[in-house]
Amino acid sequence: MSAPAPSRPASSQATAHPSPLARTARSALVDWRLRFALLSVVWGFSFLLIKVGTQGYAPFHVALGRVFFGALALLAVLLVRREPLPRGRRTWAHLTVAALLLNTLPFSLFSYAELTIPSGLAGICNATSPLWGMALSLVALSEDRPTRRRVAGLGLGFLGVLTVLGAWQGFSGVDAKGTAFALLASLCYPVGWIYVRRTLASVPGSPAALTAGQLMISTLQLLLISSLFTAAPTGLQLGPTLAVITLGALGTGMALQMQYGLVAEVGPTTAQMVTYFIPVIATTAGVLLLDEQLHWNTPVGAAIVLAGAALTQTRRR
C-alpha cells in the first residue's frame, strides 16, 4: 500500500533495504509467494477498514488510531529483537518531517476522502503514487532521469485516472472533493520518499526502528491536530474500533515487516509489484462487503493506471 511507507527507500514507494532483516527473510518458513499474497490482501483491505473506521470515528481519529497501533506493533518487534530506537536530534528532526509527509497527511486525507467516495476508488487513487513519483523525479532527482517508456507510462497512467473518474461525462457521480483528497494523499507519498532519500537513506538503524520512530512522531502530531480540530469520541463502537486496531497493528505495523522480508528475499523490484494488486483487492472488497457500486470504467481505468504505473518503474539496463 502506498499506505504507510518504510523509512529507508531505494527508488520507489514499495522499496527498501532492510539488510538487518535479511537473516529473517532467508529463514522464513512460509514461501515468499504466500507472504506476497497476504501482504496484497492486508494492504488491499486497508481501504475497507478506513471506510468502516470512519463510520464510528472522525477521520483524524481513524488516522490517529492507525499510527498509534502501528507504532505499538513495531515497538513490540523491536522489544523482541532488542533493537533500539534511532538516536540523534538531526535524525528525529528528519523523522518528524517524514512522519508528516508519509503518515500524518496521507492517512488523514484518505480518511476524509472515504467519507464521500467508495473505498475502491480510494484504492485506485492510491495506485497513482508511482505516477506522481515519476512526475516529481523529473525535477527533483537528477539521478533518476526519465526514458521515453517511462514518460509514456506517465501519460497512460493519468489517462487511466480520467477513465476511472468518467471525464467524458463531466465527472458526474464522482465527489470531486473526496477524490481530490485521495489523489493528494497519493501525492504525499512520493514527496515524502524524495525527502527521505535525501535525508535518511544513510542513517544507521533498521527500517523497523526508523519506521517505529516515525509512527511515534505521527501519533503525537495527530494527537495534537485531533485535539484542536475534532471533538473527542463520545463512545467506542465495536466494529469501527476493531477496524482501526486492525488497520494500525496489521495493515500499518506488521505489514511493513512482511514487506521488509520480501525485499530482502526476492528484491525490491518483485516486492514492489504488490502495489499493483492493492486496487484490485480494494475494489473487490468494497463491492462484495460494502455493496459499493462498480461501473465498467472503474476496472478499465484501474487497469490503465496500473499499466502506466508499471511503465514508469522501468529502468535503463
C-alpha positions as CSV (number, residue, x, y, z in Angstrom):
1,M,0.0,0.0,0.0
2,S,1.0,3.4,-0.6
3,A,-0.2,3.5,2.5
4,P,2.5,3.6,5.1
5,A,5.9,3.7,3.6
6,P,9.1,2.4,5.1
7,S,11.6,4.9,6.2
8,R,14.6,3.8,4.1
9,P,13.6,3.8,0.4
10,A,15.6,2.7,-2.6
11,S,13.8,4.1,-5.6
12,S,10.0,3.9,-5.2
13,Q,7.3,3.7,-2.7
14,A,7.5,0.0,-2.2
15,T,11.2,-0.4,-2.0
16,A,13.6,-0.5,1.0
17,H,17.0,-2.0,2.0
18,P,16.2,-4.0,5.2
19,S,19.6,-5.7,5.5
20,P,19.1,-6.2,9.3
21,L,16.2,-8.5,8.4
22,A,18.0,-10.5,5.7
23,R,18.5,-13.4,8.0
24,T,14.9,-13.5,9.0
25,A,13.8,-13.5,5.3
26,R,16.2,-16.3,4.4
27,S,15.0,-18.5,7.2
28,A,11.3,-17.7,6.7
29,L,9.2,-20.9,6.9
30,V,6.4,-19.5,4.7
31,D,7.0,-19.3,1.0
32,W,7.5,-15.8,-0.2
33,R,4.6,-16.1,-2.7
34,L,2.2,-16.7,0.2
35,R,3.6,-13.8,2.1
36,F,3.3,-11.7,-1.1
37,A,-0.3,-12.6,-1.4
38,L,-1.0,-12.0,2.2
39,L,0.6,-8.5,2.1
40,S,-1.5,-7.7,-1.0
41,V,-4.7,-8.7,0.8
42,V,-3.8,-6.8,4.0
43,W,-3.0,-3.6,2.2
44,G,-5.9,-4.0,-0.2
45,F,-8.3,-4.4,2.7
46,S,-6.9,-1.3,4.4
47,F,-9.2,0.9,2.4
48,L,-12.2,-1.1,3.5
49,L,-11.0,-0.8,7.1
50,I,-10.7,3.0,6.8
51,K,-14.3,3.2,5.5
52,V,-15.5,1.1,8.4
53,G,-13.5,3.2,10.9
54,T,-15.0,6.5,9.6
55,Q,-18.5,5.1,10.3
56,G,-17.8,5.4,14.0
57,Y,-14.9,7.9,14.4
58,A,-13.8,11.2,12.9
59,P,-11.2,11.0,10.1
60,F,-8.4,12.4,12.3
61,H,-9.2,9.8,15.0
62,V,-9.0,7.0,12.4
63,A,-5.6,8.2,11.3
64,L,-4.5,8.6,14.9
65,G,-5.6,5.1,15.8
66,R,-3.8,3.8,12.7
67,V,-0.4,5.2,13.6
68,F,-0.8,4.5,17.3
69,F,-1.5,0.8,16.9
70,G,1.1,0.6,14.1
71,A,3.7,2.1,16.4
72,L,2.8,-0.3,19.1
73,A,3.2,-3.3,16.8
74,L,6.6,-2.2,15.6
75,L,7.8,-1.3,19.1
76,A,6.8,-4.9,20.1
77,V,9.0,-6.2,17.3
78,L,11.9,-4.0,18.4
79,L,11.4,-5.2,22.0
80,V,11.6,-8.8,21.0
81,R,14.6,-8.2,18.8
82,R,16.2,-5.9,21.4
83,E,16.8,-3.2,18.9
84,P,17.0,0.5,20.0
85,L,15.1,3.4,18.5
86,P,17.0,5.9,16.3
87,R,19.3,8.3,18.0
88,G,20.3,11.9,17.4
89,R,18.4,15.1,17.2
90,R,19.0,15.5,13.5
91,T,17.6,12.1,12.8
92,W,14.5,12.8,14.8
93,A,14.0,16.1,13.1
94,H,14.1,14.4,9.7
95,L,11.7,11.7,11.0
96,T,9.3,14.5,12.1
97,V,9.1,15.7,8.5
98,A,8.9,12.2,7.2
99,A,6.0,11.4,9.6
100,L,4.1,14.4,8.4
101,L,4.5,13.5,4.7
102,L,4.3,9.8,4.8
103,N,1.8,9.2,7.6
104,T,0.0,12.2,9.2
105,L,-1.1,13.9,6.0
106,P,-1.9,10.9,3.7
107,F,-3.6,8.9,6.4
108,S,-5.8,11.9,7.3
109,L,-6.6,12.7,3.7
110,F,-7.6,9.1,2.9
111,S,-9.8,9.1,5.9
112,Y,-11.5,12.3,4.9
113,A,-11.8,11.1,1.3
114,E,-13.6,8.0,2.3
115,L,-16.4,10.0,3.9
116,T,-17.6,10.7,0.4
117,I,-16.0,8.2,-2.1
118,P,-16.0,4.4,-2.2
119,S,-13.1,2.6,-0.7
120,G,-12.4,1.0,-4.1
121,L,-11.9,4.4,-5.7
122,A,-9.6,5.4,-2.8
123,G,-7.5,2.3,-3.5
124,I,-7.3,3.1,-7.2
125,C,-6.2,6.7,-6.4
126,N,-3.5,5.2,-4.1
127,A,-2.1,3.4,-7.2
128,T,-1.3,6.7,-8.8
129,S,1.6,7.3,-6.4
130,P,4.2,5.9,-8.8
131,L,2.8,8.3,-11.4
132,W,3.2,11.3,-9.1
133,G,6.7,10.0,-8.2
134,M,7.7,9.8,-11.8
135,A,6.5,13.4,-12.4
136,L,8.3,14.7,-9.4
137,S,11.5,12.8,-10.3
138,L,11.7,14.9,-13.5
139,V,12.7,17.9,-11.4
140,A,13.7,16.6,-8.0
141,L,16.0,13.6,-8.6
142,S,18.9,14.3,-11.1
143,E,20.0,10.7,-10.9
144,D,16.6,9.4,-11.9
145,R,16.2,10.7,-15.5
146,P,13.2,9.5,-17.4
147,T,13.1,7.4,-20.6
148,R,10.5,7.6,-23.3
149,R,8.8,4.5,-22.0
150,R,8.5,6.0,-18.5
151,V,7.1,9.2,-19.9
152,A,4.6,7.2,-21.9
153,G,3.7,5.4,-18.8
154,L,3.1,8.7,-17.0
155,G,0.7,9.8,-19.7
156,L,-1.0,6.5,-19.9
157,G,-1.5,6.4,-16.1
158,F,-3.2,9.8,-15.9
159,L,-5.4,8.7,-18.9
160,G,-6.5,5.9,-16.7
161,V,-7.3,8.3,-13.9
162,L,-9.6,10.2,-16.2
163,T,-11.2,7.0,-17.3
164,V,-11.9,6.0,-13.7
165,L,-13.4,9.4,-13.0
166,G,-15.6,9.3,-16.1
167,A,-14.1,12.5,-17.6
168,W,-16.3,12.2,-20.8
169,Q,-19.4,12.5,-18.6
170,G,-18.2,15.7,-16.9
171,F,-17.1,13.7,-13.8
172,S,-20.8,13.2,-12.9
173,G,-21.4,10.9,-9.9
174,V,-17.9,11.4,-8.6
175,D,-17.4,13.5,-5.4
176,A,-14.7,16.0,-6.5
177,K,-13.6,16.9,-3.0
178,G,-13.2,13.4,-1.8
179,T,-11.4,12.3,-4.9
180,A,-9.1,15.3,-4.7
181,F,-8.2,14.4,-1.1
182,A,-7.4,10.8,-2.2
183,L,-5.2,11.9,-5.1
184,L,-3.5,14.5,-2.8
185,A,-2.8,11.7,-0.3
186,S,-1.2,9.6,-3.0
187,L,0.9,12.6,-4.0
188,C,2.2,12.9,-0.4
189,Y,4.0,9.5,-0.6
190,P,6.5,10.3,-3.4
191,V,7.1,13.8,-1.9
192,G,7.9,12.1,1.4
193,W,10.1,9.5,-0.3
194,I,12.1,12.1,-2.1
195,Y,12.7,13.9,1.2
196,V,13.6,10.6,2.9
197,R,16.0,9.7,0.2
198,R,17.9,12.9,0.6
199,T,17.9,12.9,4.4
200,L,17.6,9.5,6.0
201,A,18.9,7.0,3.4
202,S,22.3,6.7,5.2
203,V,21.1,6.9,8.8
204,P,22.1,3.9,10.8
205,G,19.4,1.6,12.2
206,S,17.0,-0.9,10.9
207,P,13.9,0.1,8.8
208,A,11.7,-1.2,11.6
209,A,13.4,1.1,14.1
210,L,13.2,4.1,11.9
211,T,9.6,3.5,10.9
212,A,8.6,2.9,14.6
213,G,10.1,6.3,15.5
214,Q,8.3,7.8,12.5
215,L,4.9,6.4,13.6
216,M,5.5,7.6,17.2
217,I,6.0,11.1,15.9
218,S,3.0,10.9,13.7
219,T,1.0,9.8,16.7
220,L,2.0,12.9,18.6
221,Q,1.2,15.1,15.5
222,L,-2.2,13.6,15.1
223,L,-3.0,13.7,18.8
224,L,-2.3,17.5,18.7
225,I,-4.3,18.0,15.5
226,S,-7.3,15.9,16.6
227,S,-7.4,17.7,19.9
228,L,-7.5,21.1,18.2
229,F,-9.9,20.3,15.4
230,T,-12.0,17.3,16.4
231,A,-14.2,16.7,19.4
232,A,-13.3,13.6,21.5
233,P,-15.4,10.5,20.6
234,T,-18.4,10.0,22.8
235,G,-18.1,6.3,22.9
236,L,-16.5,3.2,21.5
237,Q,-18.2,1.3,18.7
238,L,-17.1,-2.3,18.3
239,G,-16.9,-2.6,14.5
240,P,-15.1,0.7,13.8
241,T,-12.8,0.2,16.9
242,L,-11.8,-3.3,15.6
243,A,-11.3,-1.9,12.1
244,V,-9.0,0.9,13.4
245,I,-7.0,-1.5,15.6
246,T,-6.6,-4.0,12.7
247,L,-5.7,-1.2,10.3
248,G,-2.9,0.0,12.6
249,A,-1.5,-3.1,14.1
250,L,-1.7,-5.3,11.0
251,G,-2.1,-3.0,8.0
252,T,0.4,-0.3,9.2
253,G,2.7,-2.1,11.6
254,M,3.1,-5.8,10.8
255,A,2.6,-5.4,7.1
256,L,5.8,-3.4,6.9
257,Q,7.6,-6.4,8.5
258,M,6.3,-8.6,5.7
259,Q,7.4,-6.1,3.1
260,Y,10.9,-5.9,4.6
261,G,11.3,-9.7,4.4
262,L,10.1,-9.8,0.8
263,V,12.5,-7.1,-0.2
264,A,15.4,-8.9,1.5
265,E,14.4,-12.3,-0.1
266,V,13.3,-11.5,-3.6
267,G,14.5,-7.9,-4.1
268,P,12.7,-4.6,-4.4
269,T,11.6,-4.9,-8.0
270,T,9.5,-8.0,-7.3
271,A,8.4,-6.9,-3.8
272,Q,7.0,-3.6,-5.1
273,M,4.7,-5.4,-7.5
274,V,2.4,-5.7,-4.5
275,T,1.4,-2.1,-5.3
276,Y,-0.4,-3.3,-8.5
277,F,-2.7,-5.8,-6.6
278,I,-3.9,-3.4,-4.0
279,P,-6.5,-1.5,-6.1
280,V,-7.9,-4.8,-7.4
281,I,-8.4,-6.2,-3.9
282,A,-9.6,-2.8,-2.5
283,T,-12.3,-2.6,-5.3
284,T,-13.3,-6.2,-4.9
285,A,-13.6,-5.9,-1.1
286,G,-15.7,-2.7,-1.4
287,V,-18.1,-4.3,-3.9
288,L,-18.5,-7.6,-2.0
289,L,-18.5,-6.4,1.6
290,L,-19.7,-2.8,1.5
291,D,-22.1,-3.1,-1.5
292,E,-20.2,-0.3,-3.4
293,Q,-21.3,0.2,-7.0
294,L,-18.9,-0.8,-9.8
295,H,-19.2,0.7,-13.3
296,W,-17.3,-0.5,-16.3
297,N,-15.0,2.5,-16.4
298,T,-13.6,1.7,-12.9
299,P,-11.9,-1.6,-13.6
300,V,-10.9,-0.5,-17.1
301,G,-9.4,2.8,-15.8
302,A,-7.7,1.0,-12.9
303,A,-6.1,-1.4,-15.4
304,I,-4.8,1.5,-17.4
305,V,-3.5,3.2,-14.3
306,L,-1.6,0.1,-13.3
307,A,-0.2,-0.4,-16.8
308,G,1.1,3.2,-16.7
309,A,2.5,2.8,-13.3
310,A,4.3,-0.3,-14.3
311,L,5.9,1.5,-17.3
312,T,7.1,4.4,-15.0
313,Q,9.0,1.9,-12.9
314,T,11.1,0.6,-15.8
315,R,14.8,1.4,-15.7
316,R,17.7,1.5,-18.3
317,R,19.5,-1.7,-18.4
